[in-house]
Amino acid sequence: MARYIGIRVLMALLVLWAAYTVSFIILYMIPGDPVLAMAAGGGDPSAVDEETLATYREAYGFNDPLIVQYFNRLGAAITGDFGESMRTGQPVSTAIAEVIPSTAQLAGVALLLAVVLGAAIAMLATYTNITWLKNLLLSLPPLAISLPTFFIGLLLIQVFSFQLGWLPALGGANLAGIILPAITLSLPIGAVICQVFASSLERSSAESYVNTARAKGLNRFTVHLRHVARTSLVPALSMVGLVAGGLLAGSVIVETVFSRPGVGQLTVQAVSTQDLPVVQGIVVLAAVVFVTVNLLVDLVLPAIDPRVRLGRRFA
């Protein structure tokens, strides 16, 4: 176990390094001059004199060769220092820390809804003997995946806010304000989980141990819940680890649609103003979330299904 955890931590560090390096290269290859945009402050860039530009470039280290900038920023990032926002002058870590609680709340509720709804639909669809109901339930995930996230959000606002008046159109910090954004974010993720779980349930239902359990006199519901579902959780949980990292990406759209403050809105502002330090800090944050969730999932899987062995599956 210690060796396995050590390998996974090392792989996580490599993923974080790769995410930082790739984002650094891409961001610094984007056309345009972020220093000029910052110095102009949203005004006419041609009105900025060269002396002001030189001062800004010196202050933010843009006068150094690119390779020097990379190692300087990488060394600082290792200590949690991603520099200062080129738009506000605020430390990047502070700017991100201020909006994380709101996004974490939204992502947590959305992930819970996605897992519960996805698992429930998959269980019911594979358990029922009613053909039309099974086909209906299994057709819901492809529909949810095909619809754009912003369209789902606007549709929910139109129905539940403007027509019925049940929930606010703007996502606030209270419970009512988080329901529509969480549902919007959870539907595509829950659909993917449902598809994977339902497919795994269908395969497990045909295994010999299921027939043995039925031959011993266990009722159909008990067999489906205790035997089929348990062994089908492995691919579904693996998918949870993969889609959890996408919650931050989805929050960009959802928080914009519902005017909800968070990492999503901070990302939009940083990208639109070429605030490179903030963008890079958010990229690293997304990578940290991804590797952390996947590590937790990998540790839980062997406890759920004894057939999964660390050495065989992850070595």
C-alpha positions, -999 to 999 in steps of 0.1 A, spaced: 0 0 0 28 24 9 45 17 -25 12 22 -43 5 55 -26 40 67 -33 37 59 -70 3 76 -72 16 107 -55 46 108 -78 23 105 -108 1 133 -94 31 156 -91 40 148 -127 5 156 -138 7 190 -120 41 198 -135 28 189 -170 -3 210 -165 17 240 -153 43 236 -182 17 232 -210 -4 261 -197 27 283 -194 37 275 -231 2 280 -244 -5 312 -225 27 329 -235 21 319 -272 -12 337 -273 -12 366 -297 -13 400 -280 6 418 -253 -8 413 -218 14 440 -204 0 465 -229 -35 454 -221 -28 459 -184 -12 492 -189 -40 505 -210 -65 495 -183 -93 489 -209 -85 522 -227 -67 529 -259 -34 509 -260 -18 533 -284 -20 560 -257 4 540 -235 40 553 -237 71 530 -239 84 541 -205 52 528 -188 54 495 -207 90 491 -197 82 496 -161 54 470 -162 76 445 -180 104 449 -155 80 446 -125 64 414 -138 96 398 -152 86 399 -189 121 413 -198 137 380 -189 142 353 -215 112 329 -217 131 300 -201 142 322 -172 106 333 -167 95 297 -167 119 285 -140 114 316 -119 76 312 -120 78 274 -115 100 278 -84 76 303 -70 45 282 -79 60 252 -59 57 274 -28 21 284 -37 31 318 -51 16 323 -86 24 360 -86 0 389 -87 -30 396 -108 -20 418 -137 -55 433 -136 -59 441 -99 -25 436 -84 -39 411 -59 -19 379 -51 -33 351 -73 -36 327 -44 -57 352 -25 -79 360 -55 -86 322 -60 -90 315 -23 -118 342 -21 -139 325 -48 -132 288 -41 -159 284 -13 -187 294 -37 -175 272 -65 -168 243 -41 -203 246 -27 -218 245 -62 -195 216 -74 -202 196 -43 -240 198 -46 -238 192 -83 -216 161 -79 -239 147 -53 -269 152 -75 -251 137 -105 -241 105 -86 -275 100 -69 -296 107 -101 -272 88 -124 -271 58 -102 -308 58 -95 -318 59 -132 -293 32 -141 -305 9 -113 -341 14 -122 -335 10 -160 -316 -23 -155 -340 -37 -129 -374 -30 -145 -390 -56 -168 -412 -29 -184 -397 -24 -219 -410 11 -226 -399 24 -192 -364 9 -196 -360 24 -231 -373 58 -218 -348 58 -189 -319 48 -210 -327 75 -236 -324 103 -210 -286 102 -206 -278 107 -243 -303 136 -244 -287 153 -214 -252 149 -229 -263 163 -263 -278 195 -248 -253 224 -243 -249 234 -206 -258 270 -212 -290 259 -229 -300 237 -200 -294 267 -176 -314 291 -197 -342 266 -200 -344 261 -163 -344 298 -157 -372 303 -182 -394 276 -166 -387 277 -129 -378 314 -125 -397 334 -151 -428 312 -156 -433 294 -123 -415 319 -101 -403 291 -78 -365 298 -78 -344 329 -83 -328 334 -117 -295 346 -102 -275 321 -82 -271 334 -47 -254 320 -16 -286 306 -1 -302 272 -8 -327 285 -33 -300 302 -53 -279 271 -57 -306 247 -68 -308 257 -105 -270 261 -110 -264 227 -93 -290 210 -115 -275 226 -146 -240 215 -138 -250 180 -126 -271 168 -156 -243 162 -182 -221 146 -155 -249 125 -141 -257 114 -177 -222 101 -182 -222 82 -149 -256 67 -157 -245 54 -191 -213 38 -176 -231 23 -146 -260 10 -167 -237 -7 -191 -217 -23 -163 -249 -34 -146 -260 -51 -178 -227 -70 -181 -227 -80 -144 -262 -94 -146 -250 -120 -171 -222 -133 -148 -223 -168 -134 -222 -156 -97 -255 -138 -103 -272 -170 -115 -257 -188 -85 -272 -162 -61 -306 -166 -77 -303 -204 -75 -298 -200 -37 -332 -185 -34 -324 -148 -31 -350 -125 -45 -344 -105 -76 -341 -71 -58 -315 -84 -33 -294 -99 -61 -296 -67 -81 -286 -45 -52 -261 -66 -33 -244 -86 -60 -249 -69 -94 -246 -33 -82 -216 -38 -60 -195 -53 -87 -206 -27 -112 -195 2 -91 -158 0 -102 -162 16 -137 -188 40 -124 -166 53 -97 -137 55 -121 -158 77 -143 -167 99 -112 -130 105 -108 -127 116 -144 -157 139 -146 -151 155 -112 -122 174 -127 -146 187 -153 -167 204 -127 -145 234 -127 -147 237 -164 -185 234 -162 -186 260 -135 -173 286 -160 -205 283 -180 -229 278 -152 -216 307 -130 -217 330 -161 -253 320 -169 -265 325 -134 -243 355 -126 -229 335 -96 -195 346 -82 -168 319 -82 -139 304 -100 -158 304 -133 -164 341 -133 -128 347 -122 -117 326 -152 -138 346 -176 -124 379 -163 -88 367 -164 -90 353 -199 -108 384 -213 -81 407 -199 -51 383 -206 -44 381 -168 -19 353 -173 -9 346 -137 -45 342 -127 -53 319 -156 -23 297 -148 -32 295 -111 -67 283 -121 -53 257 -145 -31 243 -117 -61 244 -93 -81 223 -118 -52 198 -121 -50 195 -83 -87 188 -80 -84 162 -108 -55 142 -93 -69 144 -58 -103 130 -67 -88 103 -88 -64 93 -61 -93 90 -36 -113 69 -61 -83 46 -67 -80 40 -29 -117 33 -25 -121 8 -54 -104 -22 -38 -125 -18 -7 -157 -20 -28 -147 -48 -51 -121 -73 -37 -114 -85 -72 -96 -52 -78 -60 -55 -67 -37 -25 -65 -8 -43 -80 -27 -56 -110 -49 -26 -117 -26 4 -110 10 -8 -111 
